[in-house]
Structures are given as structure tokens and as C-alpha cells.
Amino acid sequence: MRQQRGDWLLMAAYSPDRRAWAVAGQTRSFYSQLDRKLMWQALLVPLVYAVVVLLTLWIAAWRGLLPLAALGERIGQRQAGDARPVGQGENECIELQPITWALDAYAEREAALRQQEQRFFADAAHELRTPLAAIGAQAHVLSQERDPGRQAQALAQLQQSVQRGGDVLSKVLTLSRLDAQGAIGHAGHAPGRIDLGALLADGVAEHAPRALASGHNLGLVPGPAVSVSGECALLRTAVDNLIDNALRYTPSGSRIDVAWGVRGDEVWCAVEDDGPGVESADRARVFERFERGRLVHAEGQSGSGLGLAIAREIARQHGGSLRLTAAASGPGCRFVMTLPAA
């Protein structure tokens, strides 16, 4: 039994035989104080635990990020092009080792790229210096010459030097464009479907007058109807460079055949000549930039040394490859470019 009398709350209970009973009472203020105490405990204890946990996590994160902050400071103090390792070897925090290894590998690749660019521009400057110097000298001779015959000869030499300088500059710009496209991972134009046979036929037709003038036997070997996917202008540049290379570095009277075919899921085209060929040890070097090989220097031929490098880069950006092998019969060179079939 419960009863409230004023501020008091009374509770009474009887024994089963109702001979004895007990009465207990308490003021309502006692219960209010008890409720407030329980409420504060329910709020304060979780709050204390939360503060302790957050403080512990903050200290752990702060101590754990100290090595990362030190790594960031070391990276911030590095100069551009510095290829030294950013890691501290065995003293490096084990959690940071994958990051430092990746940064070191990136720094090495960047340093190699910078060296390649510096060598490229140095070689380009050297290649352009020769025709520019010749242009200057021939222009001076032409301005001083009074004999009509010698004037015509000097003018022809001047035009040849201008053409060579323009060829070098054009190929340097083409290679720079290809490098930029390779860096961003796509070509400059949307790829299209290209008839490989028609592309090669156009290339042979364009070089036919030059072949006749130089005494070369340039021909097209018929092949199947196949298509490739890519940028027509770039693939045409690759074909032109391969034919130009054969015409330039083979003696008069040499045979040059342009052929194509299908092998599995690949399409191949080849430019083969019966010239003196290239030794096996030098076949990899002919694709290097500004590398013209021994035959050029031996026979005094002029060239930029960029045509094969451009052709290989074009093939690579189209998902293919370019390689040099020996001719099918006898001496000579066989440049084979493979591309994925469309």
C-alpha cells in the first residue's frame, strides 16, 4: 500500500497472516536528488570515457604521423631533378617504405627522362646547326658569285641545305608531338578504320618519282584486303619514313619491295631492300634518335636519324611494334611493322 501525505511518500506492507505490518516513508526531495545523481552519472561517465579515447587517438595519430611529416619535409627541401633516394634505408618507418620506394622509382624515371630530353635537344641543336651553317655559307657565296653557272650551283646547294634543315625541324616537331601524346596516353585525333593496302599504295606512288630519279626499283607486292584502326596521318608518316629510309641508304639500282599481310590477330607491313644491310649488333641502334648507322657515314648520305625512331613510336602508340630483320634472301634490310587488326 502506498500513500502520499504532504512531502512524504509512505509505503506499508502486511504479513500474510495480517498480524504484523511495516511502514516505510521517504520525502519526495530524496527521490529528486537520487534522480539527479543518477542522471549526472549517466552523462558524465560516457563523457569522460569519450574524452580519454579521443585524447588517446589524437596522441597516437600525432606520433604516427611524425614520420610522414618528416618525409614531407625532406621532399619539400629537394631540388627539381634530384634523383637521390628520399628514404632513410633501414631507419625508415616500415609503414612508409612502400611510399619511399615508389617515390625513389619515380625520381629515377624523372631523372632519366630529363637526361633523355637534354640529350634530345642537344642532338637536335647539333643537327640543325650543320644545315644552318651551310645555308649561311652558301648564301654568302651566292651573294658574291657573278658567274651564272656557279650561281645556279650555289642556289641548288642552298635549296638542298634549306630542305635538309626543314626536314630535321619537321621530324623534331613530329617526335615531340608523339612524345607528348605518349605522355598523356592518347593520340591527337580519334582513330579511324584504314585500308592498309591503299595506304601503302599511296606511299609507294608518292615516292615513285624519287625512286625513278635515283635508279631504285620500288614496287608494291599485292596483299589481302585488311584494315587497321588508327590515325591515318601518323601511319602514313611511318610508312613514308620507312620508304625514305630505304631510298636514302641503299645504292642506286637496289630493289625495294613494300608488302603486307595478316598473321593471327595482327596485320603486318614490311619494307624490304636488297642493299648492303645492317649488322646484327647494330640493328637495335638504328631505332635510336639521331642514330644514322655506319652506312650513312661511310657513304656520306645525309639524314636526320629520326625517321625510324618516329616510325617505331607511331607503331607503339597504335599498339604495335617495329623491328628490323635481315632480308628474306641475300643481304639487305627488312623493316616489319605489326599492328592490331581492326
Secondary structure, 3 states (H helix, E strand, C coil): CEEEECCEEEEEEECCCCCCEEEEEEEHHHHHHHHHHHHHHHHHHHHHHHHHHHHHHHHHHHHHHHHHHHHHHHHHCCCCCCCCCCCCHHHCCHHHHHHHHHHHHHHHHHHHHHHHHHHHHHHHHHHHHHHHHHHHHHHHHHHHCCCHHHHHHHHHHHHHHHHHHHHHHHHHHHHHHHHHHHHHCCCCCCCEEEEHHHHHHHHHHHHHHHHHHHCCEEEECCCCCCEEEECHHHHHHHHHHHHHHHHHCCCCCCEEEEEEEEECCEEEEEEEECCCCCCHHHCCHHHCCCCCHHHHHHHCCCCCCCHHHHHHHHHHHCCCEEEEEECCCCCCEEEEEEEEEC
